[in-house]
Every structure is written in structure tokens, then in C-alpha cells.
Amino acid sequence: MISRIPLKTLVKTATYIAIGGITAAIVMKSKLEDRVRTQPYYRESVRLLRAHPGAIQLLGEPIKEMGFDIGEETKKYGEGKIEDFTLPVKGSQQRGKLHFWAERKDDKWNVTRAELELDSDASRRLVIRKPE
């Protein structure tokens, strides 16, 4: 004889499984973002932005990093290079995006170019670091 499981029990079980799966995905995404945030190229690009007088004047202090799309940004990695990593940032006066490029040579990352795009005027960018 087959016993029937009440619909209410099935719905509860499906809900718990869905919540568990979503939670696991969020935790994994957060861990991946944290891993990127600890990388030398990321820290160096943020340091360059926070030390640039023009960026400070335009954004206002303190300059804070915002969340980024890990899925989109990982597409920009390849063979020791990062092409146009886009990091949303905000200051006390306005928001923008830090764009940076980096290369790895001899196991050391170097930020080769960095630019600040303001949300208020996406047609222009402030050069933080010029390509050499």
C-alpha cells in the first residue's frame, strides 16, 4: 500500500529546498566577490581612486565601493589580463564607475589603466592612471 503525502507537507518541503538553494547561491556569490576584493589589482585600483585629488573632488569623501556583477566581470579575465573591470563607486556628492585594466607579469599584478566615469556624465571619464 502506498501512503499519500499531504500537499501541505510537499509545499513546505519544496519551499525549504528553494530557500536553501537561494541562500547557498547568495553565499557563494558573496564569497567569490570577497575573493576578488582581496586581489592586488582590485585593492590597487581602489587605492589609486581614493588617492586621486580630482576623483575626491568630484565624488566627495568618503569614497566607497559598491557591489559588482561577478558574472559579468569574470568575463573580462584572460591570460594574465583584465580588460575594463567596472566597479560602481559612490562618494558624498555623487556616484560613478571605476574602470580599470590590469596585467600580470612575473606573478605580480599591475594596474595599467584606470578611469572614473560619473553617473551624471557618462560621456567623459577622468583619467586616474594612464597606460604607459
N, C-alpha and C positions, 0 to 999 in steps of 0.2 A: 504494500500500500504506500502510495506517495503522499507525503504530508504537504499541505499548501502553506506557503509563507504569506502572511498578511501583506497587503500592498503598502501599508504604513511602514512596516519593517524594511521593505525593499527601498522605499523612498528615502528613509533615514540612512540606510547603508550607502546608497548612491550619493547622497549629499555629503556624507563624511569622506567618501573616496574623492569626490570632486574638490572639496575643501583641502584635503591633504595634498592632492596633486597641484593645486594652485599655489599653496603655501610652499611646497618644495620648489616649484619653478621660480617663485619670487626670491626665495633664499639663495638659490643657485645663481640667479641674475645678480643679486647683491654681492655675492662672493666674487663673481667674475669682475664686476665693476671695482670692487676693493682691490683686487689683484692688479688691475690696470692703474689705479690711483697710486700704487706703491712703486710703479716702474720709474726709472730715472728720467725717461723722456717726458713723462707726464708731469712729474714734480718740477723738472727744469722749465718746462713751458709755463707752468703756473707761476713759478718764481720770477721768470722774465716779465710776465704781465704785471705782477704786483710791484715790481721794481721800476716800471716804465712811467716816467712823470706824465706823459701825455695820456696814458691809459688811466692813471689815477685821477687826473683832472676830468676826463670825460665820464668815467664810470662813477667816481666818488668812492670813498673808503667806508667800510672795508669791502674789498673785492672778494666775492665768494663764488665757488664753483657750483654749478647746478648739475643735475643728473644728465647723463648722456645715453644715447641709444647704443648699447653694447653690440647689438646685432649689426647695425649699420656701420659702426666704427671698426669692427673687426674685419670688414671687407677691405679696409684701406691698408692692411698689413700685407707685406710680401717681400720675401728675400732680403731681409735686413733693412727694410724701408717702411716708413709710414707716410702716406700721402694725404694731406689735408684732413687730419683728425679735427673734428669740430666739437668744441667744448662750450656749452652755454655758461655764461658768467653773468653776475649782476653786482652792481655797486649801489651806493646810497642814492645815486642820481638817475641811473638808467641801467638797462640790460644790454647784453651783446653776446657775441660768439668769438671765442678764441680759436683761430685756425692755426694748426702747426704741422710742420713736416719734420721728420727725423730720419737719421740713418744710423746704422750700427756698423762701426768699423773696429776691428780688433776687440770684439766683445764689449765695446763701450758705445752707448747711445749718445748722439749729438743732435740737438735741435738745430736744424739748418735754416729754418724759416719760421716766423710767427707773425700773425696779423690779427688785429682786432676789428671785427665788424660790429657796428652798433645796430641794434634793432630799429632805431629811429632813422637810420640812413644806411640801408644795405648796399647802396651803390658805391660806397667808398670804404676803404679799410686803412686803419692806422698800422704802419709797419712797426712791429716790435723788434724783430730781428730780420735782417736782410740775408738772402742767400749769398754765400761767399763766392 
